[in-house]
Amino acid sequence: MDTLFRKSDRLLANTSTGIVREKMGEIHWNSRLITIIGAKGVGKSTLIKQYLKLNYQPGDRRVLYCSADTVDFSTRTLVELAEEFVIQGGELLAIDEIHKYKPGTTDWSREIKEIYELFPDLKLIVSGSSLLRLKEGDADLSRRAVKYTMPGLSFREALRFYHALSFPVWTLEDILARPHDLWQMVSSKCKPVALFKEYLEKGYYPFLLEGEGEYYTKIEQVVNYIIETELPQICKVDVANVRKLQALIAMICSETPFELNANKIASALEIGRDTVVEYLKYLGDAKVLNLLYSDKKRIGKLSKPDKVYLENPNILYALAPAKVEIGTLRETFAVDCISESHVVEYGKTQGDFKVDSRYTFEIGGRSKDFSQIAGMKDSYIFADDWDMPDGAKLPLWMLGFLY
């Protein structure tokens, strides 16, 4: 235990609390079992270490932070660690990278459940980046854990992280009802259109603070790890089809924007149509893709999505830097922002998106007009390169204030 405590002390001491994500205030830290999930690189580990550093004195042996991917777990189980920690007076155990505990199994979830039942006075924080692996273990913890999902930085958060500009979250209803108030608030402190262009290229992942040089390389590594390692291990994807999955991602990057024709893709990749749909759903679960359906109520196992987007604009720049299509970029951003707290469906006949079965949104540039959604109730245009609201035509960057 002494070795684990020393490692924990060092990791917490090296953690900066200069910028803390607002997710900190949303989590009920006093819950007995908290799980924090999210794509790799969005800042989960940093958030947990910041919480511990801000709430416990250095060297406090009531708290322990450890990572399940270290050699310390080659000779002990999670249950053994928890028992030893509790015996020594431990009260809060934070286990990061939980998906790397005994790779290829879901033992971690069964052991966390056992710890929960054996030590009722022990609080647990569990975090991981493998959304596919964590989904496997959800059944064991579903009735016990308070679960939080952490996204990357919104445009609003990026303004605080990279430019020291603080603004509150706006609901979608407030943006639609009072866009001039939001515009005046933001434009009084900065030029949002210019900063928005920066964010679309780089800014979704907090590790940009570590330097720009390796930013896209790190994103590409995350995507490749999911395709080359996690999908074969967890979803039993045939290793021989890994390159076909990479080709599928390349196709999505290059289309304008990508309306899915599963039969055409199946023919191009020389795999079955149902296999294409299955692979897309895996990539959606892994937060590599955002899948849009024209009717979410009728999604079945073999239902194909109508439109497919990469999960956020920065992935698009990382994987297709020489051929980012502006229309795809804009819609990728819009879907990413809105889907965080709203139901987004493919518009299909009118408008690009239907939101919460009520609003119709058209996404475009400054020249976009209302011809495609003329006369429709609760319809709006969100336009790029558009500085201020004009009736129901609003700046696209405003969607970056939804969280």
Secondary structure, 3 states (H helix, E strand, C coil): CHHHHHHHHHHHHCCCCCCCCCHHHHCCCCCCEEEEECCCCCCHHHHHHHHHHHHCCCCCCCEEEEECCCHHHHCCCHHHHHHHHHHCCCCEEEEECHHHCCCCCCHHHHHHHHHHHHCCCCEEEEEECCHHHHHHCHHHHCCCCEEEECCCCCHHHHHHHHHCCCCCCCCHHHHHHCHHHHHHHHHCCCCHHHHHHHHHHCCCCHHHHHCCCCHHHHHHHHHHHHHHHHHHHHCCCCHHHHHHHHHHHHHHHHCCCEECCHHHHHHHHCCCHHHHHHHHHHHHHCCCEEEECCCHHHCCCCCCCCEEEECCHHHHHHHCCCCCCHHHHHHHHHHHHHCCCCCEEECCCCCCEEECCCEEEEEECCCCCCCCCCCCCCEEEEECCCCCCECCEEEHHHHHHCC
